[in-house]
Amino acid sequence: MNERLARLRRALESLEVKDDRATLAAYGRDESGAGEFLPALVVFPRTSSEVQAVMRACSTHDVPVTPVGARSGKSGGALPVRGGVSLSLERLDRILEVRPADLIATVQPGVILETFQKAVEEVGLFYPPDPNSAAVCTLGGNVAENAGGPRALKYGVTRDYVLGLEWVLPSGELLKVGRRTLKGVAGYDLVGLFVGSEGTLGVATEITLKLLPRPPAVMTALLAYPSVVEAADAVSQVLMGGGLPRCLELLDDVAIAAVSGRGIDFPSGCGACLIVEVDGPSEEFALAELDRVSRLAASRGAALGPGIVAMDRDQRERLWAIRRLVSESLRAIKGFKFSEDVVVPRSRMAEAIARFKGVGHDLGLLVATYGHAGDGNLHTNVLYGGEHERPLVDRALEAIMRITVDLGGTITGEHGVGLTKRQFLSIEQQKAVIDWQRRLKVFVDPQVILNPGKMFPED
Ligand SMILES: Cc1cc2nc3c(=O)[nH]c(=O)nc-3n(C[C@H](O)[C@H](O)[C@H](O)COP(=O)(O)OP(=O)(O)OC[C@H]3O[C@@H](n4cnc5c(N)ncnc54)[C@H](O)[C@@H]3O)c2cc1C
């Protein structure tokens, strides 16, 4: 490997390459908590042709290469588990064009999501996918993970907005797939295949995205409940009653305790809450919609009082700040956590959360659940105090995955399989389906040099 790396390094000498200890350590970790896996080199291309050159060189010298965005991923997708090259897309960070007349934009993959959202909002447009990591994550990472977020309930996920891609294959060949129009059905849906491929089928170097007109009015409220049973039931009442808020986020008792006193006061007796957000063409419309959804959410008399309604942008921001604090506040309780993103049918949510808590109880671990309840996407977090508890944590995670599939759900709704869930894929998918996907991977990447060790269970 050392000899191959030395030759690779010579082949890449015209590019920005780093191999100092601090850089390697930084690129050896992400937000999954899966541990440290050091690359041998980190390469920072600035153009699509430089990305092609890196892929060609890695292919020629048979060195593994792992695409990297902002390393905010929670399934370990950007970790270079077999060493080799970390291919950072950070320097490809330009918004190439925004075309209001066509409601599309074209970007490079290293653009930070929040930067892009603000840029299109300035011209009256709207890009709905909104992972809570928007301030740091890249659009390339969003495409690779098919990221979702609170607004997915009404507006869908990243895949619903990707029209076209410039895509570099492991061989270095560059494909332009998809289109720049709203509709188009020519050929196989390669955009659909590449979005969500977790950096295992190629590298996005340009992304064409669909935009919407920006909804002029948005209103947000927090509704409190005695426990998650009532809160989960309220989600079903809203959806069955014909309500379609743009967000319906849940926090359970452990999550509420973790963020209590950090910006808002939860009503007394609050054992769970929902953050509800609606939008529409006018303030009056949004207020009426919020009122309708809140009534549906309280229809069985379970809500504790009228809730907290954000009266302006600042108050809305304070409610969402609480939601964004949940992840790090939960980690602070024990020092470590694994955050899952299972999805269950919405009618089974209360049962799922109760069974997840039961798993924690049986194993002596604290389990918290929060997340995008409107689409049944639950961030179930197993909190633990250190490596000595890992065997118990692993048992808890497997039990959570089995319960999820047993309830008719899926093991990941937005974080991807990556490294941390690869051993669970066979709980959900039949062997023939996994084998077929492996064949597809080998067809695209015969040397298996692109992001190896991800997605599929170890043989
Ligand atoms: C606090 C917090 C909140 C979060 N909330 C959400 C949420 O609400 N919804 C959600 O979906 N996720 C969420 N995430 C997870 C994460 O932010 C997303 O998965 C995000 O899309 C990852 O983007 P990234 O730029 O950090 O990618 P990275 O973590 O660097 O990489 C992720 C994967 O994408 C691949 N990749 C990166 N760039 C490219 C490219 N250009 N071409 C091909 N492959 C590429 C990598 O190989 C890797 O497999 C959250 C994370 C944190 C820390």
Ligand as a Chemical Component Dictionary entry (heavy atoms), coordinates in Angstrom:
data_LIG
# 
_chem_comp.id                   LIG 
_chem_comp.type                 NON-POLYMER 
_chem_comp.pdbx_formal_charge   0 
_chem_comp.three_letter_code    LIG 
# 
loop_
_chem_comp_atom.comp_id 
_chem_comp_atom.atom_id 
_chem_comp_atom.alt_atom_id 
_chem_comp_atom.type_symbol 
_chem_comp_atom.charge 
_chem_comp_atom.model_Cartn_x 
_chem_comp_atom.model_Cartn_y 
_chem_comp_atom.model_Cartn_z 
_chem_comp_atom.pdbx_ordinal 
LIG C1  C1  C 0 -27.041 18.008 14.496 1  
LIG C2  C2  C 0 -27.332 17.200 13.255 2  
LIG C3  C3  C 0 -28.630 17.203 12.754 3  
LIG C4  C4  C 0 -28.918 16.461 11.592 4  
LIG N1  N1  N 0 -30.192 16.479 11.123 5  
LIG C5  C5  C 0 -30.491 15.807 9.992  6  
LIG C6  C6  C 0 -31.825 15.841 9.465  7  
LIG O1  O1  O 0 -32.740 16.481 10.005 8  
LIG N2  N2  N 0 -32.057 15.148 8.325  9  
LIG C7  C7  C 0 -31.066 14.442 7.677  10 
LIG O2  O2  O 0 -31.339 13.854 6.623  11 
LIG N3  N3  N 0 -29.813 14.384 8.177  12 
LIG C8  C8  C 0 -29.495 15.042 9.288  13 
LIG N4  N4  N 0 -28.221 15.001 9.793  14 
LIG C9  C9  C 0 -27.192 14.152 9.115  15 
LIG C10 C10 C 0 -26.309 14.857 8.066  16 
LIG O3  O3  O 0 -26.203 16.249 8.318  17 
LIG C11 C11 C 0 -26.811 14.602 6.654  18 
LIG O4  O4  O 0 -26.699 13.224 6.339  19 
LIG C12 C12 C 0 -26.072 15.389 5.569  20 
LIG O5  O5  O 0 -26.708 15.165 4.325  21 
LIG C13 C13 C 0 -24.591 15.024 5.435  22 
LIG O6  O6  O 0 -23.955 16.035 4.660  23 
LIG P1  P1  P 0 -22.368 16.260 4.745  24 
LIG O7  O7  O 0 -22.016 17.330 3.788  25 
LIG O8  O8  O 0 -21.966 16.492 6.142  26 
LIG O9  O9  O 0 -21.841 14.868 4.226  27 
LIG P2  P2  P 0 -20.754 13.895 4.855  28 
LIG O10 O10 O 0 -21.147 13.496 6.240  29 
LIG O11 O11 O 0 -19.403 14.450 4.674  30 
LIG O12 O12 O 0 -20.925 12.634 3.894  31 
LIG C14 C14 C 0 -22.109 11.885 3.916  32 
LIG C15 C15 C 0 -22.082 10.865 2.771  33 
LIG O13 O13 O 0 -22.137 11.541 1.531  34 
LIG C16 C16 C 0 -21.049 11.152 0.687  35 
LIG N5  N5  N 0 -20.741 12.350 -0.101 36 
LIG C17 C17 C 0 -20.461 13.603 0.355  37 
LIG N6  N6  N 0 -20.327 14.444 -0.682 38 
LIG C18 C18 C 0 -20.517 13.728 -1.816 39 
LIG C19 C19 C 0 -20.522 14.022 -3.205 40 
LIG N7  N7  N 0 -20.309 15.253 -3.669 41 
LIG N8  N8  N 0 -20.747 13.018 -4.090 42 
LIG C20 C20 C 0 -20.991 11.750 -3.653 43 
LIG N9  N9  N 0 -21.003 11.419 -2.348 44 
LIG C21 C21 C 0 -20.779 12.395 -1.451 45 
LIG C22 C22 C 0 -19.982 10.665 1.633  46 
LIG O14 O14 O 0 -19.134 9.718  1.025  47 
LIG C23 C23 C 0 -20.824 10.024 2.727  48 
LIG O15 O15 O 0 -21.167 8.719  2.353  49 
LIG C24 C24 C 0 -27.889 15.707 10.944 50 
LIG C25 C25 C 0 -26.582 15.735 11.445 51 
LIG C26 C26 C 0 -26.312 16.466 12.590 52 
LIG C27 C27 C 0 -24.897 16.475 13.101 53 
# 
loop_
_chem_comp_bond.comp_id 
_chem_comp_bond.atom_id_1 
_chem_comp_bond.atom_id_2 
_chem_comp_bond.value_order 
_chem_comp_bond.pdbx_ordinal 
LIG C1  C2  SING 1  
LIG C2  C3  SING 2  
LIG C2  C26 DOUB 3  
LIG C3  C4  DOUB 4  
LIG C4  N1  SING 5  
LIG C4  C24 SING 6  
LIG N1  C5  DOUB 7  
LIG C5  C6  SING 8  
LIG C5  C8  SING 9  
LIG C6  O1  DOUB 10 
LIG C6  N2  SING 11 
LIG N2  C7  SING 12 
LIG C7  O2  DOUB 13 
LIG C7  N3  SING 14 
LIG N3  C8  DOUB 15 
LIG C8  N4  SING 16 
LIG N4  C9  SING 17 
LIG N4  C24 SING 18 
LIG C9  C10 SING 19 
LIG C10 O3  SING 20 
LIG C10 C11 SING 21 
LIG C11 O4  SING 22 
LIG C11 C12 SING 23 
LIG C12 O5  SING 24 
LIG C12 C13 SING 25 
LIG C13 O6  SING 26 
LIG O6  P1  SING 27 
LIG P1  O7  DOUB 28 
LIG P1  O8  SING 29 
LIG P1  O9  SING 30 
LIG O9  P2  SING 31 
LIG P2  O10 DOUB 32 
LIG P2  O11 SING 33 
LIG P2  O12 SING 34 
LIG O12 C14 SING 35 
LIG C14 C15 SING 36 
LIG C15 O13 SING 37 
LIG C15 C23 SING 38 
LIG O13 C16 SING 39 
LIG C16 N5  SING 40 
LIG C16 C22 SING 41 
LIG N5  C17 SING 42 
LIG N5  C21 SING 43 
LIG C17 N6  DOUB 44 
LIG N6  C18 SING 45 
LIG C18 C19 SING 46 
LIG C18 C21 DOUB 47 
LIG C19 N7  SING 48 
LIG C19 N8  DOUB 49 
LIG N8  C20 SING 50 
LIG C20 N9  DOUB 51 
LIG N9  C21 SING 52 
LIG C22 O14 SING 53 
LIG C22 C23 SING 54 
LIG C23 O15 SING 55 
LIG C24 C25 DOUB 56 
LIG C25 C26 SING 57 
LIG C26 C27 SING 58 
# 
